Amino acid sequence: MTTEQILENRYRIIRSLGSGGFGETYLAEDLHMPSARRCVIKQLKPIAHNPTVHQLVQERFAREAAILEELGNSHPQIPSLYAYFESNGKFYLVQEWIEGETLTNKLMREKTITESAAIEILCSLLPVLDYVHYKRIIHRDIKPDNIILRNRDNSPVLIDFGAVKEIMGTTITTSGNGSSSIIIGTPGFMPSEQAIGRPMFASDLYSLGLTAIYLLTGKIPQEISTDPVTGTILWRQYAPTVSATLAAILDKVIQPHPRDRYQSAREMLDALQPLAIDLPFPTTVLPSQSPQFLPTITSFSQSPVSTSSPPEQLSSTGLNNWQKAGIAGSVMGIFLTGGLVLNQSKTRNFNYINKQPQEFYFVADDAYSNINFASERVENLQRLGYQGAGMFWIREYPNLSGKNLLQVYPAKFVDRDSCAKFIESYRLRNPESYCVFGSKNPAANPDRF
C-alpha cells in the first residue's frame, strides 16, 4: 500500500511500520472517527493460493480475531482490536496504536538497562502473561521488538501475537486436513521445543528471560555462546554486576529443557518478589466512571510498597468512605430491604453473600458502593485466573464495619497461614491489598495484616 491510500473507504495509510514474511504493517488514521484516531493496520497474505486453503484461513482468521478482541478489551497491556476484514485475498487487522518505544529502541539509546529497570519490566509483563496463559493462549513471539513501553504511563505493552501469523501458513496435508507449514517465533529468542512446532507456556517464559538478558547485556542471543555439553547459555560474563539472585532466576527460565524452567508466569513472579520489594510496584488504578470493562490498569507508584497494616478505612474508587456511605444510603437501603435482581450468569460465577461461611480469612482487594463496579472488578479478577474471586456486603460481617459497601476479594481461606502465603504474591498485582478475618460475631478481631 502507498501513503495516502484509503482502505475500506475508511483508513488512510500514513506510513509503513515494517514488513516481514507474513505481510505488512502500517500506521493509519480512521476517517470515520471525529478524532481521526491513529491505528495500526496489519495486512496479512496467505502463503497458499488454493480455494480450500482460503476458506480455512477465513474461518481461523475470524476465530483468532475474536480472541484478540477479547484479550485487548480485558487487559490494558494488550492492544485493542478495532476491526478485521478481508479484501482482495488479503486479511487485515485494525488495532490500537501504542505510542511509545520498543525495548529494542530503548536499548539502542541506553546501550544497557539497569537491573532495577529490568526487574520492573518483568514484574509488569509477567501478570500479562499470567492472564494470556490463563486464556490458554501462547504468545510465541516475545522479543524486544514486540514489547512497547507506552509513553503515557511507561507500562510495557505486549504486541504481535503469533497465532494470526500461523494461520497464514495454512496448507492442505495429504489427508486433506489443514495444518500450518510454518514455525512462529524469532531465532535466538525461541526455545528448541518451539522451533520444532511444540510451544508451551514455558516457551513464552524462556523468550521473556532472553529478552531480559538482552536488556542487561546489550547482546542478542546469537552473540552469546552456549555450553557445548549442557546447552546452557553463558550470558553472565556480559553482565557482571547483576545480582546472583536475578541471575539464578534468569538461568532457570532459559534452561534448555522446559521441565527445568518455571512452569507458570506466577511462579516466576513469586521468585522475583524479594528483588522487587524496594522497587515501585504496579498498583491498581480504577476509573471514576463505570466502563464496559474494568481491567486492572497498571501504573508505577512513586514509593516502595508498604508492608505495614493498612488503615481502618477500606480502599475505594476515588471516594472517601463517608462519601461512599452517603451515596450508598438511598440505593443500598432499597437494596437491603427489597433485594436486588442480579444477572443469573453472574450469580452463578460470583460468590455473593449467601454463599459466604460464618467466618473466613480473605484478601481485601477493593470496596465499592456501586454494584456494577464491584461486579466488573470480580469478573476481571476471574479473567486473570482468580477463580475464587467474589464479593460480599461488609455490613454482613459486623466485626469489619457496618458500612454499606461491597468488598471484593480475589480469594478466601479457612486459616490465617493460607491467606498470608497468598498475599505475598498478590501484592505484586495490588500492593494495597491485605489479609483480614471476617466474622458474624461483632466482637471478633478483624486481624488485618
C-alpha positions in Angstrom: 0.0 0.0 0.0 1.1 3.6 -0.6 0.9 6.7 1.5 -2.5 8.4 1.3 -4.2 5.3 0.1 -7.6 4.8 1.7 -8.5 1.3 2.7 -12.2 0.2 3.0 -13.1 3.8 2.4 -12.1 4.5 6.0 -8.5 4.0 6.9 -5.9 6.4 5.4 -2.4 5.0 5.3 0.1 7.4 6.8 3.3 5.3 6.6 4.7 1.8 6.7 5.8 0.5 10.1 7.5 -2.7 8.9 7.3 -5.8 6.7 8.0 -9.4 7.0 7.3 -12.8 5.7 3.7 -12.7 6.8 2.7 -9.3 5.4 3.0 -5.5 6.0 2.2 -3.2 9.0 1.1 0.3 8.5 0.2 3.4 10.6 -3.2 4.8 9.6 -5.9 7.1 10.7 -9.5 6.3 11.0 -11.5 8.8 8.9 -14.8 7.6 10.4 -13.8 8.8 13.8 -14.2 12.6 14.7 -10.7 12.5 16.2 -9.3 10.7 13.1 -7.6 8.4 15.7 -4.5 6.6 14.6 -4.4 2.9 14.4 -2.2 0.1 13.3 -3.2 -2.0 10.2 -1.7 -5.4 9.7 -2.0 -6.7 6.2 -1.6 -10.5 6.1 -1.4 -12.7 3.0 -1.9 -16.5 3.0 1.1 -18.3 1.5 -1.0 -20.9 -0.3 -3.3 -20.0 -3.3 -6.0 -22.6 -3.0 -9.8 -22.2 -2.6 -9.9 -24.8 0.2 -7.0 -23.2 2.0 -8.6 -19.8 1.6 -11.8 -21.0 3.3 -9.8 -22.5 6.2 -7.8 -19.3 6.6 -11.0 -17.3 6.6 -12.5 -19.4 9.4 -9.4 -19.4 11.5 -8.7 -15.8 11.0 -12.2 -14.9 12.3 -11.6 -17.1 15.4 -8.2 -15.6 16.1 -9.6 -12.1 15.6 -12.3 -12.8 18.3 -9.5 -13.9 20.7 -7.5 -10.8 20.0 -10.6 -8.7 20.6 -11.2 -10.4 24.0 -7.6 -10.0 25.1 -7.4 -6.4 24.1 -10.7 -5.5 25.7 -9.9 -7.1 29.0 -6.2 -6.3 29.6 -4.8 -2.7 29.3 -1.3 -4.0 28.3 -2.6 -5.7 25.2 -3.6 -3.5 22.2 -7.4 -3.3 21.5 -8.7 -4.8 18.3 -10.8 -2.2 16.4 -11.8 -4.2 13.3 -10.8 -7.1 11.0 -11.8 -7.7 7.3 -10.7 -9.4 4.1 -10.1 -7.6 0.8 -8.7 -8.8 -2.5 -7.4 -12.1 -1.0 -5.6 -10.4 1.9 -6.6 -10.2 5.5 -6.5 -7.1 7.7 -6.4 -6.4 11.4 -7.0 -2.9 12.7 -5.5 -2.4 16.2 -4.8 0.2 18.7 -1.8 2.4 18.0 0.5 2.3 21.1 2.6 5.4 21.3 5.9 4.6 22.8 9.2 2.9 22.0 10.1 -0.8 21.7 12.6 -2.3 24.1 14.9 -2.6 21.1 14.8 1.2 20.5 15.2 1.9 24.2 18.3 -0.3 24.4 19.8 1.4 21.3 19.5 4.7 23.2 20.8 3.5 26.5 23.2 0.6 25.5 22.2 -1.4 28.5 19.4 -1.2 31.1 19.8 -1.3 34.8 18.9 -4.4 36.9 16.1 -2.5 38.7 14.6 -1.3 35.4 14.7 -4.9 34.0 13.0 -6.2 37.2 10.4 -3.6 36.9 9.7 -4.6 33.3 9.5 -8.3 34.2 7.2 -7.6 37.1 4.8 -5.7 34.9 4.9 -8.2 32.0 4.5 -11.4 33.9 0.9 -10.6 35.1 0.1 -10.0 31.4 1.5 -13.4 30.5 -0.3 -14.9 33.5 -3.6 -13.7 32.1 -2.8 -14.7 28.5 -1.8 -18.2 29.6 -4.9 -18.5 31.7 -6.9 -18.0 28.5 -4.9 -21.0 27.1 -3.0 -18.8 24.6 0.7 -18.9 23.9 2.2 -15.7 22.5 5.0 -17.4 20.7 7.0 -14.4 19.6 8.1 -12.5 22.8 11.1 -10.4 22.0 12.3 -6.8 22.5 10.6 -5.6 19.2 7.2 -6.9 20.4 7.3 -5.1 23.8 6.4 -1.3 23.7 7.0 1.0 26.6 3.9 3.2 26.4 4.6 6.9 26.6 1.7 7.9 28.8 2.5 5.6 31.7 5.7 3.7 30.8 3.9 0.4 31.1 5.2 -2.4 28.8 2.6 -3.4 26.2 2.7 -6.9 24.6 2.1 -6.8 20.8 2.1 -9.1 17.8 0.6 -12.4 18.9 1.8 -15.3 16.8 -1.4 -17.2 16.2 -2.7 -15.0 13.4 0.6 -15.3 11.5 0.5 -19.1 11.9 -2.9 -19.4 10.1 -1.4 -17.5 7.1 0.9 -20.5 6.6 -2.0 -23.0 6.4 -1.6 -25.7 3.8 -3.5 -28.9 3.0 -2.0 -32.2 4.1 -2.1 -35.4 2.1 -5.0 -36.5 4.3 -7.0 -33.4 3.3 -6.7 -31.6 6.6 -5.4 -28.1 7.1 -2.2 -27.5 9.0 0.4 -24.8 9.3 3.6 -25.2 7.4 5.5 -22.5 9.3 7.0 -22.1 12.7 6.2 -18.9 14.6 9.0 -17.3 16.7 12.3 -15.5 16.3 15.6 -17.4 16.2 17.6 -16.8 19.3 14.6 -15.8 21.4 12.7 -19.1 20.6 13.4 -22.3 22.6 14.1 -25.6 21.0 10.6 -27.1 21.6 9.0 -24.2 19.8 11.4 -24.5 16.9 10.0 -27.9 16.2 6.4 -26.7 16.5 5.6 -27.7 20.1 5.4 -24.4 22.0 4.1 -24.4 25.6 3.6 -21.8 28.3 7.2 -22.2 29.5 8.3 -21.3 25.9 7.0 -17.7 26.4 8.8 -17.5 29.7 12.0 -18.6 28.0 11.6 -15.8 25.4 10.9 -13.3 28.2 14.0 -14.4 30.1 16.2 -13.9 27.0 14.6 -10.5 26.4 15.7 -9.6 30.0 19.2 -10.8 29.3 19.3 -8.8 26.1 18.4 -5.7 28.1 21.1 -6.4 30.8 23.9 -7.3 28.4 23.1 -5.4 25.2 23.7 -8.6 23.2 21.3 -10.6 21.1 21.2 -14.3 21.9 23.2 -15.2 18.8 26.1 -13.2 20.2 26.2 -15.3 23.4 27.9 -18.7 23.5 26.4 -21.8 25.0 27.9 -24.7 26.9 28.5 -27.5 24.3 27.7 -30.2 26.8 24.7 -28.8 28.7 23.4 -26.3 26.2 23.3 -23.6 28.9 23.5 -20.0 27.7 26.7 -18.4 29.1 25.5 -14.8 29.5 26.7 -13.8 33.0 30.1 -12.7 31.9 28.5 -9.9 29.9 26.5 -8.6 33.0 29.0 -9.0 35.9 27.1 -6.5 38.2 23.8 -8.4 38.0 22.8 -9.8 41.4 23.3 -13.5 42.0 19.5 -13.9 42.7 18.3 -12.3 39.5 21.0 -14.2 37.5 19.8 -17.5 39.1 16.1 -16.7 38.2 17.1 -15.9 34.6 19.3 -19.0 34.3 16.3 -21.1 35.4 13.9 -19.6 33.0 16.2 -20.2 30.0 17.0 -23.8 30.7 17.2 -25.9 27.5 14.5 -28.4 28.7 11.1 -26.9 29.6 10.7 -29.2 32.6 13.7 -27.3 34.3 12.1 -23.9 33.8 9.4 -22.1 35.8 6.1 -23.7 34.8 4.0 -20.5 35.1 4.3 -16.8 34.9 3.0 -16.5 38.5 5.8 -18.9 39.7 8.5 -16.7 38.1 6.8 -13.6 39.5 6.9 -15.1 43.0 10.6 -15.8 42.6 11.2 -12.1 41.6 9.3 -10.7 44.6 12.3 -10.5 47.0 14.2 -8.4 44.4 11.3 -6.2 43.7 10.5 -5.3 47.3 12.3 -2.0 47.1 11.0 -1.1 43.6 7.9 0.8 42.6 5.3 -1.9 42.1 2.4 -1.9 39.7 -0.7 -0.6 41.5 -4.3 -0.8 40.7 -5.9 2.4 39.3 -9.7 2.3 38.9 -11.6 4.7 36.7 -14.1 7.1 38.4 -16.9 6.1 36.0 -18.1 2.6 35.1 -16.7 1.5 31.8 -17.7 -1.5 29.7 -14.8 -3.4 31.2 -13.0 -2.7 34.4 -9.5 -4.0 33.8 -6.5 -3.8 36.2 -4.8 -0.7 34.9 -1.2 -0.7 35.9 0.9 2.3 36.7 4.0 2.6 38.7 3.8 4.2 42.1 6.4 6.7 43.3 7.2 5.0 46.6 8.1 1.5 47.7 5.3 -0.9 48.7 4.4 -0.7 52.3 4.0 -4.0 54.1 2.6 -2.4 57.2 -1.0 -2.9 58.2 -3.4 -0.7 56.2 -5.6 1.9 57.8 -9.1 1.0 59.1 -10.8 2.6 56.0 -11.1 0.3 53.1 -9.8 1.4 49.7 -12.2 2.9 47.1 -12.6 4.1 43.6 -11.7 7.7 44.4 -14.3 8.4 47.1 -13.8 8.7 50.8 -15.7 6.1 52.9 -18.1 8.8 54.3 -18.8 9.8 50.7 -19.4 6.3 49.6 -21.7 5.6 52.6 -23.7 8.8 51.7 -24.1 7.8 48.1 -25.0 4.3 49.2 -27.6 5.4 51.7 -30.6 5.5 49.5 -29.6 3.0 46.9 -28.3 0.4 49.3 -31.2 0.9 51.7 -33.6 -0.1 48.9 -31.3 -3.0 48.0 -31.2 -4.3 51.5 -34.9 -4.1 52.1 -36.3 -5.0 48.7 -33.4 -7.2 47.3 -31.6 -6.9 44.0 -32.2 -8.9 40.9 -28.8 -9.9 39.6 -27.9 -11.3 36.2 -28.2 -15.1 36.6 -24.9 -15.8 35.0 -23.1 -13.5 37.4 -25.0 -15.1 40.3 -23.5 -18.4 39.3 -20.0 -17.2 38.8 -19.6 -14.8 41.7 -19.5 -15.7 45.4 -22.2 -13.4 46.8 -23.1 -13.0 50.5 -25.5 -16.0 50.6 -22.5 -18.3 49.8 -20.1 -16.9 52.4 -19.3 -19.0 55.5 -19.8 -17.7 59.0 -16.1 -16.9 59.4 -13.2 -16.8 57.0 -10.0 -15.1 56.1 -9.9 -13.2 52.8 -7.7 -10.8 50.8 -9.2 -7.3 50.7 -8.8 -6.1 47.1 -11.2 -3.1 46.9 -14.6 -1.9 48.2 -17.4 -0.2 46.2 -20.7 1.4 46.8 -21.6 0.6 43.1 -22.8 -2.9 42.4 -21.7 -2.6 38.7 -18.2 -1.6 39.7 -17.9 -4.4 42.1 -19.3 -7.0 39.7 -16.9 -5.9 36.9 -14.0 -6.0 39.3 -14.8 -9.6 40.3 -15.3 -10.6 36.7 -11.9 -9.1 35.8 -10.2 -11.0 38.6 -11.7 -14.2 37.4 -10.5 -13.5 33.9 -7.0 -13.1 35.4 -7.2 -16.5 36.8 -8.5 -15.9 40.4 -11.4 -18.3 40.1 -12.2 -17.9 43.9 -12.8 -14.2 43.4 -16.1 -12.8 44.8 -17.7 -10.1 46.9 -19.9 -9.7 49.9 -21.7 -6.9 51.9 -19.3 -5.6 54.5 -22.1 -4.9 56.9 -23.0 -8.6 56.9 -19.7 -9.1 58.8 -20.0 -6.6 61.7 -16.5 -7.3 63.0 -15.3 -5.4 59.9 -17.6 -2.4 59.9 -21.2 -1.5 59.4 -20.6 0.3 56.1 -22.9 -0.2 53.1 -20.1 -1.3 50.8 -19.3 -4.3 48.7 -16.0 -5.9 49.5 -14.2 -7.5 46.5 -11.7 -10.2 47.2 -9.5 -12.5 44.9 -9.6 -15.4 47.3 -10.9 -16.5 50.7 -9.3 -19.0 53.1 -10.1 -21.2 56.1 -7.0 -20.3 58.0 -4.6 -17.4 58.6 -1.5 -19.1 57.2 -3.1 -19.7 53.8 -4.1 -16.1 53.5 -0.5 -15.0 54.5 1.0 -17.1 51.8 -1.4 -15.9 49.1 -0.9 -12.2 49.9 2.8 -12.5 49.2 2.3 -12.9 45.5 -1.0 -11.0 45.2 0.7 -7.8 46.5 2.6 -7.8 43.2 -0.7 -7.1 41.5 -2.3 -4.9 44.1 0.1 -3.6 46.8 -2.8 -2.0 48.7 -4.3 -5.4 49.4 -4.2 -7.1 52.8 -5.5 -10.1 54.6 -8.4 -9.8 57.0 -10.7 -12.0 59.1 -14.4 -11.6 58.6 -16.9 -12.9 61.2 -20.6 -12.6 62.0 -19.5 -12.0 65.6 -19.2 -8.2 66.1 -16.6 -8.8 68.9 -14.2 -10.9 66.7 -10.8 -9.4 65.9 -10.6 -8.5 62.2 -6.9 -9.5 62.3 -5.8 -7.3 59.4 -2.2 -7.8 58.2 
